[in-house]
């Protein structure tokens, strides 16, 4: 692949996340050339942000295929509803574009498996890559926790306990995320995949041990809460996860229990509270641990840092390993659907 000093970027899907992706572009290295959305107004709004200042605004369209076919696009960000991601991503790859898709990457394991086959073939033949936007990996607290876990200085990982929740908003149960035909699932598929992915990124492979999903508050045919117990293949590591959209005060709490320390990531900024990395180190005599708190106030830079890593990989760098790959998305969605089968929900069938 030819290395580029400046990238021409197309964004398909100009909603909230598409807007975040546009503002995460770097003015010196990115130029937003195309934006596609079913709403031309939304596309026009996003086209006015992100990338290098230019005399001519980005092209806008309601037909994403025009963007995919354009020779003025080197890389595409796909931030559509879940049902559209696999088809759009596959076509953009085949059209000679690098592609970054939003999590979860699709609705069902079969969709992700098919997309992975396309991605593998394209990467072998043209070198174009597909990556998945698991931006939580790029939060500074997680970037600080990862080497602590990997070093082995505090012993092996024993288990993880994590909670991730928000309270929705008026009309939440009438949005596309509440429609199983479009979203493929509820809160477990939406925010829960972040927890699953972070467990695998930090602790290696996990499989579903048991689960329960339920709809407690919202009037919708998908779950508003998901509870998972995961286990490593050798049975030595476990993870207890809860994803919720009945958390009336937004919450993020991710605890990593090592033999001689606990590492806690608390908050994600904004309504989730100031992000902190808390390290509790066991003393030889045990008792109250030595405690270190690193605080990360200010702007959430995870979107910017993830995009920078993606651009580097598009330019052939093999040094950036934090990015989520399509097989990571496949495993996360397989675990989600295993939880749906365990809970007996009929709407999760392809």
Buried (B, 14 or more C-beta within 10 A) or exposed (E): EEEEEEBBBBBBBBBEBBBBBBEBBBEEBBBBBBBBBBEBEBBBBBBEBBBBEEEEEBBBBEEBBBBBBBEEBBBBBBBBBBBBBBBBBBBBBBBBBBBBBBBBBBBBBEBBBBBBEBBEEBBEEBEBBBBBBBBBBBBBBBBBBBEBBEEEEBEEBBBBBBBBBBBBEEEBBEEEBBBBEBBBBBBBBBBBBBBBBBBBBBBEEBEBBEBEBBBEBBEBBBBBBBBBBBBBEEEEBBBBBBBBBBBEEBBBBBBBBBEBBBBBBBBBBEEBBEBBBBBBBBEEEEEEBEEEEEBBEEEBBBBBBBBBBBBBBBBEEEEBEBBBBBBBBBBBBBBBBBBBEBBEBEBBEE
